[in-house]
Amino acid sequence: MEEELQSHKSMGWKELWLKEDWWAVWLALGIILVAYIFFVNGATIKAIAVTPAKWHTVGQLWADFSAHIGWYILQFIMWLIIFSISTSILGFKQSEYIPSFIFVYIFSVIIFMIGAWDHAHHYNLEPPLVALVLGMIISNVFRLPKWMDTGFRVEYYIKAGIVLLGATLPFTLIIWAGPVAFIQATIVSLTTFMVIYFVGTKLFGLDKRLSSCLGAGGAVCGVSGAIAIGGAVRAKKEYPAIAIALVIFWAIIMIFFLPLVSRMLKLPSGVAGAWIGTSEFADAAGFAAAQSYGATAQALPSIPG
């Protein structure tokens, strides 16, 4: 505990360039600024945010990857330069970081490829869940070199991702939904979080940070919520993983349970969609559940999480 408190001691102004927290903010804001400059000049950097398209056969996957391999290379170079500069200033050896980051990037692309498989979407195998399972297999079956830990800057990547995730929030969608939907979602989210947090800490005596991850996973946006709050409250590495596993488990159950109960209650499509949308634990699961109840969900936008 004493070592943990020492690591969290204030470093004064040096924190602005010697702590991952601030570097995550600077890097994310820098990317947002670049994107804005491109936008006002009638251009976009969307192409460099390339991800695998939905695929059914390996041939389709390879064709899509071959068509965009140039953008994957540019994306890799961009992240390598950004993180290499920052980690160098933070004091990490680049001779260890760069090879480790190459492994992380290639592994991430493979995970997104698996997540883009049409059957993976059907079974709610989101990329974070795939990453969790494969990561557990690798860490428990294979022995990676100790120096590779330099590139496994989990909290750093998450913190930068949190800022970028906030930048993708479409305020036009909030306006389109209207104040009633916004208030409804706020009440449901706050109530769910407080109930899970209270039950976890008071009844089961769980660590407050673990309860926060569980609460965010159930109340906010499933996997993304658990990861984001885990970085914000400095949770142990296993806490977001536990929350993710529980979120996916219950999300799969609710895919079948919520539409069934909605039909038993004879709810209109709009009411059922609102209930399923605020009750499901993950975007893909919520869409699947709503889609199984009625096709209206397919034509409506949603806030990605």
N, C-alpha and C positions, 0 to 999 in steps of 0.2 A: 504493500500500500504506500509506503514511504517513497519508493522509487517511482511509483505512478504519479504521486503528487509532485515530485521533483521534475518529472518530464512535462508536467502541465504548468510549471511556473512561468510567469510572464518574462519575456525577454526584451520588453520595451519595444522600441521602433524596429529592432532587428527581426521581430516576428514577421514583418511585412515581406521579408525575402528569405527567412531562414526556417519557416514553418510550412508544412504541406497545406495547412488550412488556407493560408493566404495565397500560396501559389495556385491552388485550385481555383480560387476566385479570380486571380489575375489572368490565368490562362483561358478560363471560360469566358470572361468578359472580353478578352482580346479577340477570341473567335467570334463572339457576338458582334463586336465592333467591325471586324472585317466583313462579316456577312451583311451588316447594315450598309457599309460603304459600297459593296457590290450592288445591294438592292437599290439604293438611291441613284445609281448609275445604270440602272436597267439590266443588271446582270444578277447572277446567283452563284452560290457555292454549293448548291444542292447536289450536284453531280459527284462531288468528292465524298459525300456522305453515303456512298454506295453500299448496298446490302444485297444479299442474295434474293432473287425473286422466287415466288412460289414455284415448286417443281413437283413432278410426279415420277419422272424417270431420271436415271443418272445422265442420260443423254441431254435432257433439258437443262439439268444443273450445269453440266460442262459447257453447253452452248452459251448459257447466260454468263458464266464465269469468264469464258474466253472473250466474250464481247465487251466485258467491262474490266478486263485484267489491268488495263492502263490506269483506270481510276483507283483500283485496289492498290497499285504500286504508289500512286501519288498520295493516297490516304495514309499508307504505311509511312512514307517519307515524312509527311506532315506531322504525324503523331510522334515519330521517332525524334525529329528535330525539337519539337515542343517539349517533350518529356526529358530528352537528353540534356537540354540546356538547364531546365529547372532542377533535375536530379543532380546534375553536376554542381550547381550552386548549393544544393542541400548537402553535398558532401559524399555522394555515392560514386563508386568507381565505375567509370563508363565501360571499362574492359569487361566488367561483370554485368552491368545494366543492359547494354545493347544486345548481347546474345540472349539474355533472358527475356527482353522485350520482344525480340523476334519470335521467340517461342510463344509468348503470350498472344501476340497478334495473330499468328497462324492458327493457334488453338481457338481464338475467338472467332475467326472467319469460319472455321469448321463447325463450331457450335451454332453460328447463325445459319449455316447451310442446313444443318440438321433441323433447326427450328423452322426453316422455310419449307420443309417437306410437307406436302398436303396432309399426309396421315398424322404428322406430328401435331398440326393444328387441330385435327379431329380429336386427338387424345389429350389436348391441352398441354402438350410438351413445349412450353415456352422456353426460349433460349436461356433464361436464368436457371430454370430447373435442369435443363440439359447440362449447363455448366456446373451446377452443383453436383449432379450425379457423376459426371466424368471426372470432376476435380476430386471427389471422394475416392473414386477408383484409383486414380493416379497416385494420390497421396498415401493410400493404404497398400497398394500393390507394388508400386515402383518407388525406388529411392532416388530422388532428384538431387543433384549436387547442391551443397549448402550455398554456394555463391549465387545460385539462381534466385534466392530469396530477395536479392537486390531489385529484381524486376517485378516482383510480386507486391507492388505498392497498392494493395487492395483499397485502403482508406483513401489514398490520394486519388485514384481513379474514380472512386465513388463520389468523393466531394466535388470533383470537377464535373462529374455527370449530373449531380444535383442541380448545379447552377445552370447547366445546359438544358436540363429537363424543364426547369422553370421558364426558360426562354422559349420553349416550344408550346407553352400553354396558350391556346387560341382564345383571346378575350372576346373575339367576335362570336365564338360559340357560346360563351357564357351569356352574352347579350341576347343571342338568338334563343337560348333556353328560357330566359325570362327570370324575374325575381322569385317566383314561386318555386321553380325547380331548383334554383340556387339555394334558397332557404331550406328546402326539403333535404337537399344533399348535405348541407351544413349541419342540420339537426341530427340526421342519421349518422354522419361521420363522427361528430363530437360525442354523441350518446354511446355509439359502439366502442369508440376508443376508451372512454371513461369506464364503461362496464368491464371491458377486458382488462384494463389496467388495474382496476379495483379488485377484481376477482383474483388476478394473478399475484398482486402484492399482498393483499389483506387476507384472502382465504387460503391461498396455496403458498404464500411466503416466497414467491419468486423474486429474483433480482429485479430492481426497478427498470434497468436497461433492457432486460429480456422482456419484461411486461410491455415496455414501450414498443419494442419491435413487433410483438404479437398484436398489440393494439393497433398499430399503424397498418400491419398486414391485413387485419380484419376490417379496418374502418376506412382506410384511404384508398390504396390502389394495389392491394395484394403484394406481389413480388417487389415492385418498384417502391412501394411505401415502406416495406420492411427494410430494404437496402438503404433507402434515404435516411430513415430515422436512426438506423444503426450507425451510420456515419456521423449523424448530428449529435447523438448522445454518447459517442465513443464506446459503443457496445463491443463486447468480445467478439472475435471473428465467428464463433460458433452460433451466436445469438441470431443474426439474420438468417443463417442456414436453417436453424430450427424453425423460425417463423415461416420461411419459404416452404419448407416441407409441409407444415401444417396448413398453410394457405392453399397449396396445390391439392392436398388431400381433400380438404373440405370443399374446394371449388369443384372438384370432379363429382363429389356427392351431390352438391347443389344443382349441377347441370340437370340431373334427373328429378331431384326433389322439388325444386321451385316450380317448374312447369306443371308437374303433377298436382301440386297443391293449388296452383292458379286455376287449373281446369276444374278441380273439385269445388272451388269457390266461385266458379263461373265469372272470373274477372274479365272486364273488357281488355282489349289488347294494349291500350294506352296505360291503364292502371297496372296491368301485369308487367308491362315493360318497365315502368317506373319502380315497381317493387323489386323485380329481378335485378335491375341495374344498380339499385342501392343496397342489395342484399348479397350479391355475388362477390367473390373474393379476388377475381382477376378479370381483365378485359375479355380475353378470349373465351373464358368460361361463361361470362355474362352474355356475350354475344351469342354463343352456342345455345344457351338456355333460352334466351329471348327468341332466337331464330326457330327453335323447336316448338315454341308456342305460337308464333305467327311470323309471317315474312316481313312485317313492317320494319323490324330492326335493320334489315339489310339495306334499306333506303335511307336510313338516318345516320348522321354523323355522331361521333363520340369523342370524348377527350381521351387521348392515348395515355397509358400509364406504364 
